[in-house]
Amino acid sequence: MNTQNVNTEQLISQLNNASLPTDAISAFAALSAREITENKAISALIQAFSHHHPSVGKAAVEALVKLAPASVEPLIFAFRNSPDQGVQAYIIQALALIGDERAVDLLAEVVGTEVANHCQGNVRRIAARGLGKIGRTAKQPEVIRYAVEKLTWALLTPEDWGLRYAAAVSLQEIGTPAAHTALQTSLNQETDKVVRSRIKMAATKNLPD
């Protein structure tokens, strides 16, 4: 067994047996700093989302973002196989920050999920921001179009003002003619003063050529 493998095993063991949040966070930092992208390391980081202390989940998100793109597929798989809404929320946060095209379907699905729980409503907003990042950085036109379509729906349809606000910011970031058209259209129906102000600002910036 080479030194890299020994170090990986030791760090994973430290993570799995951490009695204090600081111990877990120290292991996260070491795994991401060494760019250890083995499946077992990424899996251990995802499992840490179940920790009761919020600082651990936050640190795990940061580590998984640093390990992208290797962490993207395991995160998507974990979301599909976890019944825990808290774990799912951390996963969406990580995927939104990464902004990888492979997550576009999942983020779009989360944006379109009708939920009453306030925490889960916030997850929808985070997913909308993730679609904005994907739409801004994607290379494939169909991915950009899909992100804009979903964000347009989020801007024009849901009752959640926070989701509409997030969609407006994301559409501004994407800045395509279709995104600009959606923003202009929404001005005719938006009644919330805060959201309307943000939409107006977005619609007047980065106008398409």
PLY file of the C-alpha trace (Angstrom):
ply
format ascii 1.0
element vertex 209
property float x
property float y
property float z
element edge 208
property int vertex1
property int vertex2
end_header
0.00 0.00 0.00
1.49 3.31 -1.01
1.67 6.41 1.16
-1.23 8.08 -0.60
-3.51 5.12 0.18
-2.35 5.00 3.80
-3.06 8.69 4.21
-6.46 8.34 2.63
-7.40 5.45 4.92
-6.20 7.35 7.95
-8.15 10.46 7.04
-11.34 8.51 6.37
-10.91 6.70 9.68
-10.40 10.05 11.41
-13.56 11.35 9.78
-15.69 8.33 10.60
-14.54 8.26 14.22
-14.51 11.99 14.87
-15.93 12.72 18.31
-15.79 16.49 17.89
-16.86 18.68 14.96
-13.33 20.11 14.79
-11.90 16.62 14.24
-14.25 16.01 11.30
-13.59 19.43 9.80
-9.84 18.85 10.05
-10.22 15.62 8.08
-12.35 17.39 5.45
-9.68 20.04 4.98
-6.96 17.44 4.54
-8.97 15.39 2.03
-9.77 18.41 -0.12
-6.28 19.91 0.16
-4.73 16.68 -1.09
-7.42 16.44 -3.79
-8.27 12.90 -2.74
-11.11 11.97 -5.11
-11.42 8.26 -4.39
-15.03 7.08 -4.13
-14.63 6.04 -0.51
-13.35 9.48 0.45
-16.19 11.28 -1.33
-18.69 8.84 0.18
-17.36 9.57 3.67
-17.77 13.29 3.07
-21.36 12.82 1.92
-22.12 10.65 4.94
-20.95 13.52 7.12
-24.06 15.46 6.05
-25.90 13.39 8.65
-23.83 14.87 11.49
-25.90 16.74 14.08
-23.62 19.78 14.15
-24.30 22.26 11.30
-20.64 23.30 11.03
-19.78 19.77 9.94
-22.31 19.80 7.10
-21.11 23.21 5.94
-17.48 22.07 5.94
-18.40 18.89 4.06
-20.12 20.98 1.37
-16.99 23.11 0.97
-14.77 20.03 0.68
-17.01 18.37 -1.92
-17.12 21.56 -3.98
-13.31 21.61 -4.00
-13.23 17.98 -5.13
-15.47 18.63 -8.14
-15.95 17.40 -10.80
-15.24 14.00 -9.23
-17.87 14.60 -6.53
-20.76 15.44 -8.88
-22.01 11.96 -9.80
-21.71 10.62 -6.22
-23.70 13.62 -4.97
-26.46 13.06 -7.52
-26.58 9.36 -6.65
-26.70 10.14 -2.93
-29.60 12.55 -3.41
-31.61 9.91 -5.25
-30.98 7.35 -2.52
-31.36 9.45 0.63
-34.75 9.88 2.34
-33.31 12.51 4.69
-34.36 16.03 3.66
-31.50 17.57 5.64
-28.95 15.50 3.74
-30.66 16.32 0.46
-30.47 20.02 1.28
-26.70 19.83 1.75
-26.36 17.91 -1.51
-28.30 20.55 -3.46
-26.18 23.27 -1.88
-23.00 21.52 -3.01
-24.26 20.87 -6.53
-25.49 24.46 -6.89
-22.08 25.81 -5.90
-20.31 23.43 -8.29
-22.55 24.29 -11.24
-21.80 21.16 -13.28
-24.03 20.48 -16.32
-24.65 16.93 -15.12
-26.71 18.28 -12.23
-29.07 20.36 -14.39
-31.89 17.78 -14.38
-31.78 17.32 -10.61
-31.64 21.04 -9.86
-34.52 21.66 -12.27
-36.51 18.92 -10.58
-35.95 20.46 -7.15
-36.94 23.92 -8.38
-40.23 22.47 -9.63
-41.08 20.55 -6.47
-44.05 21.99 -4.60
-43.25 22.02 -0.88
-44.72 23.67 2.18
-41.74 23.24 4.48
-39.82 26.53 4.77
-36.44 24.80 4.84
-37.20 22.90 1.67
-38.48 26.10 0.08
-35.04 27.56 0.66
-33.54 24.53 -1.07
-35.59 25.37 -4.17
-34.05 28.85 -4.17
-30.56 27.41 -3.86
-31.32 25.07 -6.77
-32.47 28.05 -8.84
-29.17 29.78 -8.18
-27.40 26.59 -9.24
-29.29 26.63 -12.54
-28.09 30.18 -13.00
-24.48 29.13 -12.64
-24.95 26.21 -15.02
-26.71 28.40 -17.57
-23.92 30.96 -17.35
-21.05 28.48 -17.76
-22.49 25.62 -19.83
-21.02 24.94 -23.26
-24.01 23.13 -24.75
-26.83 25.39 -26.03
-29.52 22.86 -25.09
-28.39 22.90 -21.46
-28.56 26.70 -21.39
-32.02 26.67 -22.98
-33.25 24.12 -20.47
-31.95 26.15 -17.53
-33.60 29.30 -18.88
-36.89 27.49 -19.44
-36.97 26.18 -15.88
-35.97 29.54 -14.42
-38.63 31.27 -16.53
-41.22 28.96 -15.02
-39.84 29.69 -11.55
-40.07 33.43 -12.22
-43.62 33.41 -13.56
-45.45 30.64 -11.72
-44.70 29.83 -8.04
-46.18 31.66 -5.05
-42.79 31.62 -3.30
-41.46 35.16 -3.69
-37.97 34.03 -2.67
-37.89 31.53 -5.53
-39.00 34.18 -8.01
-36.28 36.49 -6.69
-33.62 33.78 -7.08
-34.85 33.03 -10.61
-34.55 36.70 -11.55
-30.96 36.88 -10.34
-30.08 33.68 -12.19
-31.69 34.82 -15.44
-29.74 38.06 -15.23
-26.52 36.07 -14.84
-27.31 33.91 -17.88
-28.08 37.00 -19.93
-29.34 35.36 -23.13
-32.10 36.98 -25.21
-34.56 34.37 -23.91
-33.58 35.16 -20.32
-34.06 38.87 -20.96
-37.48 38.24 -22.52
-38.55 36.27 -19.44
-37.52 39.12 -17.18
-39.42 41.66 -19.27
-42.51 39.44 -19.32
-42.46 39.00 -15.56
-42.57 42.77 -15.01
-46.15 42.74 -16.30
-47.38 40.42 -13.57
-45.08 40.65 -10.53
-46.86 42.24 -7.57
-44.26 41.86 -4.82
-42.39 45.15 -4.54
-39.06 43.59 -3.56
-39.14 41.02 -6.33
-40.36 43.53 -8.89
-37.51 45.89 -8.02
-34.97 43.07 -8.46
-36.53 41.99 -11.76
-36.45 45.56 -13.03
-32.78 45.85 -12.16
-32.03 42.52 -13.83
-33.97 43.44 -16.96
-32.03 46.65 -17.47
-28.59 45.10 -17.10
-26.66 43.00 -19.58
-29.14 43.68 -22.36
-28.69 41.27 -25.27
-27.04 42.65 -28.40
0 1
1 2
2 3
3 4
4 5
5 6
6 7
7 8
8 9
9 10
10 11
11 12
12 13
13 14
14 15
15 16
16 17
17 18
18 19
19 20
20 21
21 22
22 23
23 24
24 25
25 26
26 27
27 28
28 29
29 30
30 31
31 32
32 33
33 34
34 35
35 36
36 37
37 38
38 39
39 40
40 41
41 42
42 43
43 44
44 45
45 46
46 47
47 48
48 49
49 50
50 51
51 52
52 53
53 54
54 55
55 56
56 57
57 58
58 59
59 60
60 61
61 62
62 63
63 64
64 65
65 66
66 67
67 68
68 69
69 70
70 71
71 72
72 73
73 74
74 75
75 76
76 77
77 78
78 79
79 80
80 81
81 82
82 83
83 84
84 85
85 86
86 87
87 88
88 89
89 90
90 91
91 92
92 93
93 94
94 95
95 96
96 97
97 98
98 99
99 100
100 101
101 102
102 103
103 104
104 105
105 106
106 107
107 108
108 109
109 110
110 111
111 112
112 113
113 114
114 115
115 116
116 117
117 118
118 119
119 120
120 121
121 122
122 123
123 124
124 125
125 126
126 127
127 128
128 129
129 130
130 131
131 132
132 133
133 134
134 135
135 136
136 137
137 138
138 139
139 140
140 141
141 142
142 143
143 144
144 145
145 146
146 147
147 148
148 149
149 150
150 151
151 152
152 153
153 154
154 155
155 156
156 157
157 158
158 159
159 160
160 161
161 162
162 163
163 164
164 165
165 166
166 167
167 168
168 169
169 170
170 171
171 172
172 173
173 174
174 175
175 176
176 177
177 178
178 179
179 180
180 181
181 182
182 183
183 184
184 185
185 186
186 187
187 188
188 189
189 190
190 191
191 192
192 193
193 194
194 195
195 196
196 197
197 198
198 199
199 200
200 201
201 202
202 203
203 204
204 205
205 206
206 207
207 208
